[in-house]
Amino acid sequence: MQNRCVNIIAHLFNAPLGESEAAVGVGTVGSSEAIMLAGLAFKRKWQNRRKAEGKPFDKPNIVTGANVQVCWEKFARYFEVELKEVKLRDDYFVMDPAKAVEMVDENTICVAAILGSTLNGEFEDVKLLNDLLTVKNKETGWNTPIHVDAASGGFIAPFLHPELEWDFRLPLVKSINVSGHKYGLVYAGIGWVIWRSKEDLPEELIFHINYLGTDQPTFTLNFSKGNYASLINCFKLKSAFYDAGSSQVIAQYYQLIRLGYEGYKNVMENCRENMMVLKEGLEKTGRFNIISKDNGVPLVAFSLKDNSRHDEFEVSHMLRRFGWIVPAYTMPPDAQHVTVLRVVIREDFSRTLAERLVTDIQKVLNELDILPAKITAKIAINGEGADKNITVVTKKTAEETQLREITTVWRKFVMEKKKMNGVC
Ligand SMILES: Cc1ncc(COP(=O)(O)O)c(C=O)c1O
């Protein structure tokens, strides 16, 4: 079943497979594990090439945007690869392909592009990256490949933007990861990594074991995972790679064959429509800048046009009273002075919910308008004029306020309990 999922997803990503050729890939716990495996394959391939050329192979690096998800930082630290990040800009929150290619050197194991930035859902321009890198590879002979982190976008772009070239249609794209538990529509605990071809996954990383009855090639960080039932299933399965907990694999296979291309397309179109309802509602308040793009992941990332009196952390905090958990966060370097709120539209986030969220946000804004301005410490980033100042303690203050409130509620709860039966 897992191999069938790998095949379906590889075809969805336009892997260059022959009629009866099996795709190369594996189910993982999520995109994080998938990224570790893909990164490891790139590192090993690069090392093998350097060894064969008689060149040093002890300083591998990887080029990404500063907007990468934390799992890339984990990969770099755990597997001793230098992370070279392209800084963001005030008005550009994803990796600039030209800058990324400039940073590539002979020690670069790959450039990682994101299809659906975690921070604002924007798709990076993989086609442009592929074109620029092709030119650089020709000039230098380095052959630097591309990995696409399509954790969210991998199940969106093929349905909403089939014409967009971001996948194995681009020759330098050697591997792609996607989270089954995001827009793959499966509950938590499943991701996928697909390689372009067998040549892109060094054989020495695959372990062959036979103590489950047949030759079992495995390439995952963990051997068994999931619960006891899934372990039992491992014993029954004769598939090539079987390490993902079986319940998630079964759920993924069920969704793929039950919904099919049309079904996924309908779900994604619906998410996009609800995203537009939310986005337009927020625009109508006149108080927000929209940071996300209409043609990315169906999410709305937005920031206050004026956060001098009250900021995004306060909006996030006050929304909790209405039952909404909307994260507020600062952008990475060099756009760290931009704070955004982000709402990701899932399959079950209906139009009614979108409208209710807009109403609740408007209520929060009305309440904030009559509250006194927050007292926040200001520091000068350049030690120059006041216009270069940034507010740095608002997040901390919001967290502290929240902690204080939680403590107060608990204290009250405990005191009342004490009154009732004397037991804490
Ligand atoms: C772009 C990107 N890559 C990787 C990940 C990690 O994915 P997972 O949670 O499936 O391990 C995420 C999760 O938010 C993500 O947005």
Ligand as a Chemical Component Dictionary entry (heavy atoms), coordinates in Angstrom:
data_LIG
# 
_chem_comp.id                   LIG 
_chem_comp.type                 NON-POLYMER 
_chem_comp.pdbx_formal_charge   0 
_chem_comp.three_letter_code    LIG 
# 
loop_
_chem_comp_atom.comp_id 
_chem_comp_atom.atom_id 
_chem_comp_atom.alt_atom_id 
_chem_comp_atom.type_symbol 
_chem_comp_atom.charge 
_chem_comp_atom.model_Cartn_x 
_chem_comp_atom.model_Cartn_y 
_chem_comp_atom.model_Cartn_z 
_chem_comp_atom.pdbx_ordinal 
LIG C1 C1 C 0 7.624 24.234 4.613  1  
LIG C2 C2 C 0 7.612 23.195 5.709  2  
LIG N1 N1 N 0 8.558 22.243 5.717  3  
LIG C3 C3 C 0 8.579 21.280 6.649  4  
LIG C4 C4 C 0 7.641 21.245 7.646  5  
LIG C5 C5 C 0 7.684 20.158 8.674  6  
LIG O1 O1 O 0 6.645 19.297 8.410  7  
LIG P1 P1 P 0 6.126 18.140 9.373  8  
LIG O2 O2 O 0 5.382 18.825 10.459 9  
LIG O3 O3 O 0 5.264 17.324 8.489  10 
LIG O4 O4 O 0 7.300 17.392 9.895  11 
LIG C6 C6 C 0 6.631 22.225 7.691  12 
LIG C7 C7 C 0 5.625 22.243 8.760  13 
LIG O5 O5 O 0 5.000 23.183 9.087  14 
LIG C8 C8 C 0 6.616 23.220 6.683  15 
LIG O6 O6 O 0 5.677 24.180 6.654  16 
# 
loop_
_chem_comp_bond.comp_id 
_chem_comp_bond.atom_id_1 
_chem_comp_bond.atom_id_2 
_chem_comp_bond.value_order 
_chem_comp_bond.pdbx_ordinal 
LIG C1 C2 SING 1  
LIG C2 N1 SING 2  
LIG C2 C8 DOUB 3  
LIG N1 C3 DOUB 4  
LIG C3 C4 SING 5  
LIG C4 C5 SING 6  
LIG C4 C6 DOUB 7  
LIG C5 O1 SING 8  
LIG O1 P1 SING 9  
LIG P1 O2 DOUB 10 
LIG P1 O3 SING 11 
LIG P1 O4 SING 12 
LIG C6 C7 SING 13 
LIG C6 C8 SING 14 
LIG C7 O5 DOUB 15 
LIG C8 O6 SING 16 
# 
